[in-house]
Amino acid sequence: MVQWVFSSNIGGGGGIKGTNRDLSYESAVFHLNSLQSNSMTIKKVQERRSIKPETNLEETAQFLKTLGIEVSQLDNLKIIHVSGTKGKGSTCAFVESILRELGFKTGFYSSPHLVHVRERIRLNSTPISEELFAQTFFEVYDVLRASVDSISAMPAYFKFLTLLAFHVFLKEKVDVAVMEVGIGGEFHCTNVIPNPTVCGITTLDYDHVSVLGTSLPEIAWHKAGIMKKDSICIGVEQPSEAMKVIEQRAKDRECQFYTTPEINQYNFPSNHLESILPGHHQMTNLSLSLQLVRVWLERTKNNDSLPSLKLSLPSKTKILPGYSVPKAFLNGLKKCSWKGRGQILKKENITFFLDGAHTPKSLAFCNEWYSENHSSSDNNVILQVLLFTCTSDRNPTTLLPTLKDTGFDIALFSTTRLKPAIDKHLDSTNLNASENEQREKCEANQKCWKEITGK
């Protein structure tokens, strides 16, 4: 029999306590996975939020208050908040790596994870340890669980991790928190941030259309929702119909909005950027990250030792100028590691080309990157194999055609489930789609590939 003691204190081991409790990392992952929503629950939540979507932010703020965190305290994290469709993770990774190289203690929150959930919450680029994850997980979980009547009233998986990230970053007293938005922006739980130091918007594309809308202006409206009064937002160039929406939202929010210059407007201490950043498309993300770092240093008054980076805002032009990039910035980029994005792995006689492309534009860039780095004339190449998966809310007919002329000999279509049986103790467990839905997605992928290639 487990005996529970309820407390509202998050520090000093407060929360729900019990005898013989399992407070291991595996137990923390199990409890976290119990907060995942199945496909039916997700549909119900989407229906409810389509009527009153702002409840997501209200709930997040209330959960923070339950944890003893006022939203105003998040300003202490000097947050860099980034939304967009393509390149969010890469941009955030570049920013974090540069600031870490400059000596700042960094917090980095991103999604999804590739192998283990700890990848989502990083300190100085390193995923938090199993020990720290378990300790802080139960600090947060116990207090929240004590405040609600049932497990169904607990914050869902992603929202819980967002709350946990805020808790960890405040507890560890990071100098800067780089926060990547998940889906959208306006109603996303990370948008509880009241006064970000600087915001960024990466390239927009068609993704999560069931939630964000089927047009770029609709998607742009959501992504631009992270803008705040008296803040600064920097975005990359977008199609005119999307840019009009972003500029109008900036005006409505009283937020200064600027766009990034071309990469050739910077002076780099090295001309070999391609060896550091795979893919031409990363140059857009690089320019955005360089501007985010510059504005962050300016607004936090940390650029005294880097006088060449001083910038007078508001600028006379909406396009920010390039600048001479300090060597320390390049050193930071060299140390940046963002696995699963333009990554090449060699295992014995097999070469794996790994990328998380999930929109039509990003898959086109991925295909270009693969073609440039792989030669079908190589005598050692026996087979080219495509291993492809996409989640239930993405349409293979908008993705697979990009790959039809690449020369794959075999195409394999997989689910997101790695084990035949669900084990909630595993980081890889995904309950968002049922077994039938995942199988149907694989069959849809296979059918689409056969129709466009005849194979």
N, C-alpha and C positions, 0 to 999 in steps of 0.2 A: 504494500500500500504506500503510495507516494503522498506525502503531506506537503501542502503548498502554503507559503507565507507571502502575502501581497505587500508590496511597497511601491511608492511612487518615485523613489530615488534612483536615478540612472547610474550615478557614480558609486564607487565603493562597493560593488557587488550587489546593488539593490535590484529590485524587480521580483520575479517569481523565484522563490527558492524551494528546493526540495531535497529530501534525503535520497541518496543513491541515484542522483540525476546523471545522465550521460551528457557531459558538456564538451565532447570531442568535436573535432572538425566534421567528421562524418555525420554526427548527430545534428550539427548546425545545418549542413547541406540537406539533410532529410527534412528538417523543419522548414527550411527555405523552399524546397521543392513542394512542400505541402501548401505553399501559398501560390503555386502556379495555377493558372486558370485553364480549365479544359475548353475545348472548342465551343461547346454550348454556352458556357459561362461568358466567354469572350463576346459571343454574338449578343447576349443579353446586355452586357456592359456597354457595347457599342450602341445598341438601341437606346439605352438610358442616356448616354452622353450626347447622342444626337439631339436630344430634347433639352438637356441642361449640361453641356460639356464642362462648364466652369466648376462643377462640383469636384473635379479632379484636383484642382489647385486648392480649393477650400479644404478638402480632406487632407491634402499633404500638409498644409499649414497647421491644421488641427493636430495631426499626428506629431509634427515637430514640437508643438506646444506641450503635448503630453510627455514628450521626451525632455521637456525643460529647455527647449531651444526656441527662442523667438526668431521670426524670419529676419529681423534686423541684425541678428548676430551673424547671419551669413555674409554680411558685408565685410566682416573681419577676414574672410577668406580671399578677398580681392579677386573675385572670380572672372575668368575668361569663359564666356558662354558661347557655344558654337552650334548652329543649326545648319540645315541644308540636306541635300539628297545624296550627293556624291562627294567623297573626299573629307567628310567630317573627321573621321578617325585619324587619317593621315595628317590633316592640318593640326589637329590637337596634339598628335604625337610629336610633330616638328616643334610646335610652340613649347611643349613641356620639356623637350630635350634641350632646346636653346636656353631656356630659363634655368634649367638645372645646371647647365654648363657655366652659367653666370654666377652660380653659388646659391641660388634660391632653393629652399625646401619646397618641393612640389607635391601637390595632390592631383591625381588624374582619374577621372571617372568616365568610362566608355562602355560601349556594348556593341555587339554581343561578345561573349567569350568564345574562344576556340576550344580550349581543353578543360580549364577549370574556372569556376566562377570568380575566383580571387583576381583574375586578370582585369576585372571591371573596376577594381578599386586599387590604385597604385600609389605608393609613396616613393618619390625620387625614382620613378619609372618602374620600380619593382613591385609586382603584385604583393599585397600584404600577405604575411605568413599565415599558415594554417592556424597557428596559435592565436595570432592577433585577430584573425577572422572569427574564430570560434568565440573568443572572449568578448569582442565587441558585438558580435551577432546576438549573443544571449543578453547582453546589457540592453540592447534595443528591443529584442523580441519579448523578453520577460515583462518589461514595462508596458509595451503596447498590448500584449495579450491580457495583462491584468486590467486594462482599461476598457475592454470590449466584452460583450456577452458571449460571443461565439467566434470560432475560427474564421467563419465566413465574413466577419466584420473587420478582420485584419487587413492591412494594406496588401495588395497583390504583389507578386514577385518583383517586378521592376520597381514599383514604388517603394517597396521595402528596401531594396538595394540602394535606391537614391537616398532614403533616410539614413541608411547605414553609412553611406559615403560622407554625407554631411557630418554625421556624428564622429566618424574617424578623423576627418580633416580638421574639425574643430578641436578634438581631443589631442591630436598630434601637432596642432598649431603650425600648420603649413603656411608658407609665405604667399602662396598662390594656389588656387584650385582651378584646374582646367576641366570644364564640364561639357561633355558632348550630349546634345539632345538625342533622344531615341527617335520617336515618331512625331513629326510635326514641329510644334514649338509653342503656339499660343496656349494650348490647354495641356501641354506636357508637364509632368510633375516637377521637372527641373526648373520650370519657369516660375516657381515660387520665389526664386532669387529676386530680391527687391531692387538692388542697385549694382548690377554687374560693372566691373571696371571697364570692360570693353566686350562687345559682342561681334561675332563673325557669322556670315552666311556663305556657305559654299555653293557649288553648282547645283542647280535645281534640275530635277528629272521626274519622270512619272514613276511613282512608287507609293505603296499603301493607298492606292486610289479609293479604296472602299471607305477610308477614314478621312483622307485629306481632299478628295475631289479629283475629277478627271481632267482638269485643265491646269496649265501652269499658273495662271493668275490665282486660282483657288489654292494651289499648293504654296505659292509665294505668300499668300495671306497668312497661312499657318506658320511658315518658317520665319516670317518677319515679326511674329508675335513676341519674340524674345526681346525686342527693343524696349527700352525703358526711358522715362523722362530724364533728361540731363545726362544721358549716357552717350556713348559713341558706338556706332555699328559700322563694320567694314564688310563689304561684300564683293564677290567676284562679278565679272560682267555676266549678265543674264539676257535672255531674249527680251525684246522691248515690252511685250505685254506683261511679263513678270516683273520687270524693273519698274514699271509704272506703279504697280501695286506696292512694291517695297518702298519706293520713294514717298508714296502717299501715306503709308503706315508710319514712316519715320516722321513725317510732318505732323500727323495726328498725335503721335506719342511724344513729340518735342524731343526727338533723339537725332543727333547729328549722324548723317549717313554719308559714307565715302566708298569709292570703289578702288580696286587695286590696280597698279600699273603692270605693264608687261614685264616679264622677267628680264628683258634686255635693258631695262631702265636701272638696274642695280649694277654696282661694281663689286664683283666677288674676288676674294683673294686667290681663288682657284677657278680654272675654266672646265673642270672635270665634274660637273654636277651630275651628269648621267650615271657616273659610277657610284654616286651616293644615293640618288633617287631614281629608281627604275621607272621608265615610262615618261613620255613627253607631257602627259596630262598632269603629272605631279608638279610641274612648274607653276600651274595655276594655284595649286594648294600651297606651294612654297611661298609665292608672292603674298598670299593672304596671311600665312603664318608670320612672315617677316614684318608685315604691317601691324598685326595684332601684338607682337612682342614690342615693337617700337612704341605704340600707343600705350600699352600697359606700363612700360618703363617711364613714359612721360607722365602719365596720370598718377602713378605711385611715387613719383619723384625719386626714381632709382636710376636716372640716366646721367648723373653728374660726372661719372667717370667715362661716359661715352658721349662727348659733346657733339659728335657728328650726327647723332641720332635725334637731337633736339628738334621738335616739330611744333610749329605754331598752329593751333587750331582755334577757330575754324579756318580751314584753308580757303584760298580764293577759288580754287577749283575743286570739283567733286572727285577728281581722280588724284589720289595721294601720290606724291613723288617717290621715285626710287631713292636709294642711298648707297653709300659705300658700306658693304656688309663687313662687320668686324670679324676677325679670324676666329674669335671665340664662338660666334654664331655657327660658322662652318664646322668647327670642332664638335659642337653640339649636334649638328645634323649628321655627322659621321658616326656618332654614337647612338643615333636613333634606330630603334628596332621596332618594326611593326609587322609582326608575323602574319602570314596568310594574305598579304596584300603585295602582289608582284614578287612573290618569294620563289626561289629556285632551290630545290633540295635534291641532292644526289645520294642515292642509296645503292651501293654496289654498281650494277649495270643499268639501273633505272633512274631516270631524271624526272622529278615531279615539278610541274609548274602550277603553283597554287595562287589563287586569287579569289577574293570574296565579292566579285562583281555581281550586282543584283538589280541593275537597271539597264535599259537599252543602251544608253550612252556609255556607262561604265563597262559593259560587256564588249562594246566595240573597242574601247581602249585596251581592255584585257586581251582581245584577239590580236590587236596591233602589237602589243607587248610580246605576246607569245610568238607571233610570226617573226618578229625581229630577233628573238633569242633562240629560235629553234630552226634548224635547217633540215628539210625532208631529204636533202641530197646526202646527208651524213650516212656513210656506209654502215655505221653502227646502229642505225635506227631500224628496228624490226617492225614495231607497231606504234602507231599513235592512238592513244586511248583517251577518250573524253569521259571523265567521271563527273556527273552533273546532278545537282539537286537544287530545288527551289521550294520555298515554303508555300503554304496553302494560299496566301493572298497575292501571289505573283503568277502572272500568265506566261507560260512557256512560249506561246506564239509570238510574244514581243521580244523574247530573249534568244531562243535557239537559232532563228534565221541568221543571226550575225555569225554563227559558227559553221554554217553549212558548207562553205567552200574552203575550210581550213585544212582539210585532208585527213580527218580522223578515220581510222580503219574500224574502230569499235566505239560504240557509245554505251556507257553504263549509267543507269539512273537509280539513285539511291534515296532512301528516306533519311530523316534526321535521327532516327533511332539506331543506336549502336548495338543494343542487346535485344534479344527476342522477348525478354521479360522486363517489365518496368521495375527499376530499383531506385527508390527516391534518395538513396544514400550517394548516388553518383552525380557528379557535376554535369554530365552529359544528358541527364534525363530531361526530356521535353514532353510536356503533357498538352501543349497547345493545339495539337491535332491528333485525332484518334487514329488507331491503326488502319482503319478502313480509309480515312481521308488521306493518309500518307501513301497507301497503296494506290489509291485512285490518282494521286498526283504523279506518281511514278509512271503509271499507265498513260496518263495524259502527255507526259514528257516524251515517252516512247512513241506514241502515236504522232505527235507533232514532228519528231525527228524523222520518222519514216516518211511522212508526207512531204517534207522539204528536201530529203536526200534520196529517197527511194531505197534506203537500206533498212 
